[in-house]
Amino acid sequence: MSEQDNDFREIIDTTSSDETKGEDEHKDKDEYEDICYICRRPESVAGKMIHIPNNICICNDCMQKTFDSMGSFGFGGGDNASLNNVDLSKMPNISMINLSDLGGFMPTMPGSQKLKKKKPKEKKETPVLDINNIPAPHKIKAKLDEYVVGQEYAKKVMSVAVYNHYKRVATNTMDEIEIEKSNMLMIGPTGSGKTYMVKTLARLLDVPLAITDATSLTEAGYIGDDIESVVSKLLAAADNDVERAEQGIIFIDEIDKLAKKKNTNQRDVSGESVQQGMLKLLEGAEVEVPVGASSKNAMVPMTMVNTKNILFICGGAFPDLDNIIKERLNKSSSMGFMADLKDKYDKEENILMKATVEDLKNFGMIPEFLGRLPILFALEALDEDMLVRILREPKNAIIKQYQKLLELDEVKLEFTDEALHAIAKEAKGRELGARALRAIIEEFMLDIMYEIPKDDNIGEVVITEDYITKKGGPQIMMRGCPGLEDKSNS
């Protein structure tokens, strides 16, 4: 082969390798996004990056701060006159840094400074309930009935409140009469379904939902989350779409932890002061919130969000509120022949249903805060029959979840009525509400989920009361065999 042919082949190889390299870089650019070398924010948050030698990326904010810092020290016309006239070239051992000389020390891409881009979200299906054409309250409640068992009064109150709120949002005005927001305050023992009801409602409406814990909120200037962080979480749930976030729902859990502290000489930065700070959010105001972060700082962009059309739902267990209610109920008739016994309400499980605004004031909630939550209602305590219904009836009931898991292994799972009541009875004794059901089922389903994949001949498993009470084992039916085989818990 001639030298001319060899030279021509080398040119082709070089060109093809350059094209391959260009394709790889283009692929990386499509698959990865740049990260600022200084503040470590990705391009989707910080905006377009400035590329400098050695494949280093710096966002506009950090670059501007660098120039500002150099100017303050006299590099390029700052106020410091003593450094402005300094000629760096005449000073020994001082020269400008060449970033390309630091190749061995600076990180390379994409390993250290590129973040893989998120895949675009698939187009969502049409929501069950359209907030622009909100259905009547009885239809909203009918949808809630498919997922939430019991709590008839609470579901009715929430359906009417949501109907009025989103009808108000859709019309915006009604003959120049401004309709106030239907913010809610729900009271209920732990595990009664407060958070679950709000999650279900937000999913049916297909509106952004932010769930936050009141225990992490503190007064501005102290360690913890600022009050505006609850709106920032809603903005994040709406994919930073301000217009969509302004029609969302914010659920603040553990609101009872914000009660005024009694008999204390220290500053209450996570109690009454947080209630005071939340007043403007609940009523509706333009607030400046950070984008993509929970706290305000110089590195995070800010945006304005109007909370006028955001529905706030506050919930809490309010421990010891029952004692305040009993004290009020017993105060009116404690003496005489017609007097009630002092222990009349001691065994009443749904004593929280009798709560009033006065009881919440005595608990430690300030009147201004309660005035901005006009809808007050309580959830019922769960009895044994209701726990059985929770196990069996909802669309995504716990039993249905395990039946689906075993169905993937082509095994049928059944529960006897006695077994369900045994589970509910044990859950009732734990006093954790519906949360105890999952914990109990996890305990006795562990061995079954471990053993069944071992044997392909198992066709059906029946959970009995004896297995729940640890007096026997589940009933196992083999494929093609009409008889049942008892299998011990071991």
Secondary structure, 3 states (H helix, E strand, C coil): CCHHHHHHHHHHHHHHHHHHHHHHHHHHHHHEEEECCCCCCEHHHHCCEEEECCCEEEEHHHHHHHHHHHHHCCCCCCCCHHHHCCCHHHCCCCCCCCHHHHCCCCCCCCCCCEEECCCCCCCCCCCCCCHHHCCCHHHHHHHHHCCCCCCHHHHHHHHHHHHHHHHHHHHCCECCECCCCCCEEEECCCCCCHHHHHHHHHHHHCCCEEEEEHHHECCCCCCCECCCHHHHHHHHHCCCCHHHHCCCEEEEECHHHHCCCCCCCCCCCCCHHHHHHHHHHHHCCEEEEECCCCCCCCCCCEEEEECCCCEEEEEECCCCHHHHHHHHHHHCCCCCCCCCCCCCCCCCCCHHHHCCHHHHHHHCCCHHHHHCCCEEEECCCCCHHHHHHHHHCCCCCHHHHHHHHHHCCCCEEEECHHHHHHHHHHHHHHCCCCHHHHHHHHHHHHHHHHHHHHCCCEEEEEECHHHHCCCCCCEEEECCCCCCEECCCC
